[in-house]
Amino acid sequence: MSSHLPGMLRHVLIVTICMCAAAQVTAAATATVYPTGTFPLDMQNVQAAIDRGGTVILKATNTVGVPTAFDFGAAGPGGGGVNLTTDVSLIGETVRGHMTTINGGVTPILGLVPVKSRIQGIDFEGPLDTPIALVYSAGCDIVGNRIRGNVPVLLGFGFTEIEGIIIAGNDDPLNAITGQINVTGNTIEISGGDFVNGMQFDEVAADINISGNTVNFLSSDGEVQTIGILVFRSHGDVSVINNRVTMGNGDPNAYPSGVYVGGHAEARYTIAGNTVVTNHPQADGIDIVAFSYSGATQGALVIGNHVSTHSLTSFNGGIVFEGGVQNSLMAANVLDGTTGNAVQIAGFDEHVIGLDDIQVADSNLAIGNDISHEISLAGDVWFGPYSTNNLFVGRCSTYTDQGAGNHIRCGQALAAAAQSNALAATADAAPAPAAAGVGSANRGLPAIASRGDEIYSARLQALQLRLTR
């Protein structure tokens, strides 16, 4: 055995050297950055630390212990931000009740290359448009941040945008956003803007976990679009679980939605355990959707959510399956408040938005939902046109079925004409929307459903000065 000893010693020596080298790299890969309250110095210091990779600790106080915010400049021309250039974790802290804070800036954290990142424990105050935007990513954790006071950015269409968090892989849908995306425990407060989302995920190939977040629209004002959590055209598994979304009252021309999800048949959407409260008179609670622009939605699960609506128009719904939604399940949800219908399942005639197609809602199940405390202005359950082979099982008082092959095992049927009159009556009192949607030609269709790629391009154009930094 002694003849093998030198080889073994060499092996042990090599392993030891490698371990020591790894320890040195790990030690060198942790940086601490203190705020100075000065722009552009704060931005430059953070960017320099990011470029070295590893873990970057962003302090809540300056070097002498005084709570100080990182200054990223104006929320407009002249303001700045940092780019995620390599694998990095940006970690804030809370000291004596003061969170690490970044004030202002133009998209303070921007991901333009496919790296892994973590953004945690940072208070973003008053950024232009959004504090966190990922156009490319190899995986990201966005955890325990606070986002408030976003300033609208003017897009080329002539309307303004606000995004609490946006992750969009429109440039390369199957490759731009990969790995795993976790967005958990964040608090977002929003008001103002014309095209507004608390969180937006569009054309994401990665699996997405959105859980434990609080999204609060202080005012729901977006006439073009107002959505709490938007997940559209995903390609992987999507979980929207145990979030609280509140849509406040606001502009009478807005058509808010608490959670709006759907698109691409290969995606699997699970919407479970969320609390959604809408205080706007023209709001839906949860929308599961599919259009020709997005592709079908297959096998979505909407389970165990609590939806409280305060809508005063008959065309809104508590939980809605709209367009080409197929083989999906709506079960064990609790709905209360006031709305047009507690449950809506309907196809969508795309001629009203200038397309020559009809989307059919087929073979969906609505089972065991508690709608006993929901006041429905146009019947508890509505299966609309272009709905086929859908089933409702549970308690209801009234329903309307305008589809084919559907079964509603409860309550009393309302005449379709009676419901149409109810819809027309509330439509007379409501402002005219930009485009038709489910329920009738009275409800607005969010712009993402037909113009998502155009809006994405306009967003990049609006941020062109920032992109050159």
N, C-alpha and C positions, 0 to 999 in steps of 0.2 A: 504493500500500500504506500510505502514511503516514496516510491518512484512517481506517484501521482500527486504528491504534496505540492510541488512547485506550481503545477497547473491550477490546483485548487486555491493556492495562495494568490495567484494572479487574478483568479476569478473574484475572490473576496475583495482584493484591492481595487479592482475595476468597479465593482458594485459600490464600495465605500466612496470612491472618488465621485461616481455618478450621483450618489445620494447627497454628498456635500455640495456638489454643483447645483443640484435641484434646490437645495435649501437656500443657497445664495440667490438663485433666480427668484424664488418665492419671496424672500426678504426684500429684494430690490423691486418687486412688482407691487408693493403697497406704498401708496403716496398719500400724504395729508395736505390738503389745501385749505388755507384760512381765507375768509373773505376780507377784503379791504374796503368795500363800499365804493369802489372807484371803477368806472368803465373807461377804457376797455381792459384795464389790468386784470380784473376778476375773470373775465372771459378768457383772456390769454393764459392765465395761470391754470385754469381748469382744462383748457385745450391741451396745454403742454403735458399735463398729468395723464390725460386720456391717451395721448399719442404713445406714451410709454406702456400702456396696457396694464392688466392686472386689476388691483382694487384701488379705487380713489376715494378717500374719506373726505367729504365736504363738511367742514366744521360749521357749527351754528353760531360761533362767536369768533371775534378777531383774536389776534395773538395775545391780547391782554385780558381776554375773557368777557368782552362786551358783546352782547347779541348784535350781530351785523349781517345784513343781507348781501349776497353776491349781486353786483350790479351788472346786468347784461345790456344796459342802454335802453334807448327809447323803444316803445312798442310800435315801431314804425320806421320811417327812413332814418338811417344812421344807427339803428339798434343792431344787436348781434346775437350770436349763439355759438354753440360748440357742435362739432361733428363727431360721430362715433366712427373712428378710423381703424380700430383694432379691438380684439376681445377685451372687454372692460366692465367693471362693476362700479357704478357711481352710488355711494352710500352716504346718506345724510345722517343726522343725529338730532336728538332733542335734549337740550340742556336747560334745566330749570323752566320747563314749559316752552322754550323757544326752539322751533324747528329750524333746521338748515333751510334757508330761503334764497330763492333766485327771483329777483325783481326784474320785470320788464323783459325786453329782448324780442327778437323775431324768430319764432320757433327755437326756443333756447336749446333743445336737444334734438338733433336731426341725424337720422341714419340713412346714409346714401350708399353704403357698401355692406356686403353680407358678413357681418361679424356677430358674435354672441355678446349680449349685454344684459346688465341688470341696473335698474334705476329704482332706488329705494329711499324712502324717508325724506323726501324733499318737498318743500312748500313752494309752489310756483305761483307768483302773484303778478297778475296783469300782463301776461305775454300777448304778443300779436298772434291772433288766430288760435294757435295750439302750442303748448309747451313741449310736447313729445310727438314727433312724426317719424315713422319708419317707412322708408320707400324700399329699402333692402334690409334683410336681417337673416341671420342663421339661427335665430332663437333669442327670445328676450323675456325677462321677468320685470314687470312694472308693479311695484309692491309698496303699499302704505304711503303713497304720496297725496298731497293736497293741491288742488288746482282751483284757482278762483280769479275772477276779474278779467277773463279773456277779452281782448280788444278785437272787434271785427276787422277782417281784412277784405278789401274790395276786390272782387274777381272781375274778369273781363266781361262777364255777362251783364254787369251793372248791379249785381246784388252782392251782399257781404256774407262772409263765412266765419263761423266759430266752431272749433273742434276741441273737446276736452282732451282726447287722445285719438290719434289717427294712425292706423297701420294699413297701408294700401300697396298691393303688389301689382298695380295696373300695368306697369311697364313690361312685366314678364310673369304672368299669373302663376305659372307652375314652378318658378324658380326664384322669384324675388324674395319672398318671405317663406322661409323653411324652418325646420326644427320644431320647437315647441314655444308657443306664446302663452305666457301666464300674466294675467292682469287681475290682481287680487288686492283687496283691502284699501283701495283708493277712495278719496272723497273729492267729488267734482261738483262745483256750483257754477251755474251758467245763467246768463240772461242776455237778451239782445241778439242781433244778427238776423239774417234772412234765411240762410242755409245753415242749420245748427244741429250738431250731434254731440251728446255727452261722450260717447265713444263711437268710433267708426272703424270697422274692419271690412275691407273690400278686396276681393281677389287674393285671398291669403291661402297659400298651399299648406302652411303649417297647421298642426292641431292647435286649437285655441281653448284656453280655460279662462273664463271670466267669472270670478266668484268673490262674494263678500264685499262688493263695492257699493258706495252710496252715490247716486247721481241725482242731483237736486236742481231742477230748473226753477229758479226764483221767479222767472217770467217766461212763458212760452210764446215767443214772438216771431218765429221764423215762418214767413208766408210761403217761402219756397219749400222748406222742409224743417221739421222740428221732431227729433227722435232722441230718446234717452240712450238706449243701447242699440246700435245698428250693426248687424253682421250680415253681409250680402256677398253672394257669389263665392262662398268658401269652397275649398277642395278637400278638406280633411274633417276630422271630428271636432265639433264645436260644443262646448258646455257653457251655458249661461245659468249659473246656479247661485242661489242665496244672495242675490243682489237686492238693493232697495232703490227703486226709481220713483221719483216724484216729479210730475209735470204740472207746474203752476199755471194759474190763469195768465192771460196775456192778450196779445193781438187777436182781435176777433176774426181776422182772416187766416189765422194759423190752423193747421190740422195736425195736432201732435199725436205721437204714438210712443208709448212707454218702451216697448221692446219690438224691434222690427227685424225679422230674420228670414233668410231663404236664398235659394238659388244654387244651381249646379247639382245634378242628381247624385253625384258621388259623395257629396257632403252628408254628414249625419249630425243633425242639430238636436240638442237636448236643452230644453228650457224648463227648469225645475226649481221649486222652492223659493221663487222670487216674490217680493212684495212690490206691486205696481200700483201707484196712486195717481190718478189724473184729475186735476181740478179745473181743467179747461173745458168749456162747454162743447167743444168739437173734437174730442180726443178718443182714440182707441186705447185699450189696455195693452194687449199683445197681438201683433200681426205676424202670421207666417205666410209668406208670399212666394210667388213664382210667375215670371213673365218670359216672353220669348227672349228678351234682352238678357235674362239671368239663367235661363234653363229651368227645368222642373225642380221641385223640392220633393224629395222622397224620404219616407220613413222618419219624419220629424216627431219628436216626443215633447209634448207640452203637459207637464205633470206637476201637481201639487203646488201650484202658484196661488197667491192671494191677490186678486185684482179688484181695486175699488175705483169706480169711474163716476164722474159727475158730469156726464155729457147730456146736453139738452136737445140734441138733434137725433132724429130717428134713424139716420143712416150710419151711425157709429156702432161699434161693437165692443163687448168686453174682451173676448178672445175671437180672433178672426183667422180663418184659412181662406186666402184669396188667390185666385189664379190657378196655375198648374201645380197645385199641392196634391200629392198622391200618397196613399198608403201611410198616412200619418195619424197620430194618436193625440187626442185631447182628453185627459183623464184626471179625476180627483182634484180639480181646481175649485177654489172658492171665489165666487164673484158677488159683489154687492155694490150698492149705490144706484145710479141711474144711467141708462144708455138706450140706444135704439133697440139692439138685440143683445142678450147676454152672450149668445153663441151665433156666429155667422160662418157658413161655409158656402162659397160661391166661386164660380169661374170668373173669367174676365174677358170682355170683348175689346180687343186692342184696336179696333177701328176708331175708338174714341180718342186715341192718342196717335192716330195717323198710321197705324200698322195693319197689315192685312192678315190678322191671325186671331184665333180664339183660344184661350187657355181654359182647360177643363179641370175642375176640382173633382178627383175621383177616388173612391174607395177609402175614404177617411172615416175614423171612428171618434165619436165624442161620447164618453162613457163615465158615469158616476160623478159628474160635476155638480157642485152645490150652487144653484142659482136662486135659491129660495129667498134671498135678501136683495136680489137685484130687481129694480123697477125697470121693466123693458117697455119702451114707448111704442114699439111696433111689433110686439110679440117676443116671447122668450128665445125662440130658436128660429133662425132664418136660413134655409137652404135655397140659395138663389139660382139664377139662370146659369147654365153650363156647369151644374153640379150633378154628378152621377154616382150611384152606388154608395152613397154615404149613409152612415148609421148614427142616430142619437139614441142613447139609452140613459134614462134617469128621470128625474121629476121636472116637469114643466107645466105651465098652464096653457100657453098658446104657442102656435108655430105657423110658419108658412113654408111650403115646399114648392119651389118653382123649377125644380130639376127633374131628373128622370132616374128611376130605379132606386131612389132614396127611401129610407125608413126612419121615421121618427116615432118612437114608442112612448109617447106621453101626450097629455094635454089635448087641446081642441084646435083643429085647423082654422086658421084665419083665411078669409078670401084674399087672393093675391091683390085684387083691386082695392080692398080695404087697406092693406099695407102700403100699396102705392100711394093712396091718398094721404096716409100718415106721413110718408116720406116727402110728398109734395108740400104738405102743410109746414113741416119744419124747414124745408128748403126755402120757402118763401121768406122765412124769418132769418135765414142764414146768408152770409155773403157768398157770392159765386166763387168757386175754387178755380185754380189754374187748369186743372185737367180732371177728367172723370175717374172714378175709382169704384171699388166694390160697393154694393148697396144700391147705387143709382148713379146718375150723372151728377150727383150733388157733392160728392166727397173728393177732396184733392188727392192726387197721386204723388208721393214724394219724388223729387227730381232724380234721386239715385236710381229709381226704377227704370228710367229711360235715358238719362243723360250723365250717368256716373263717370264715364271715361272723359267726357268733355269737361266736366267740373274738375276732375283730377288734373287735366292739362292746364286749365285756367288757374288752379291753385299753384302749380309749379311756376307758371309765368308770373303770378303775383309775388312770388318769393324769389324771383330771379337774382336780385341783389344779394339776398342772404345766401343763395346757393353758390355764389362765386367766392365766398369767404373761405 
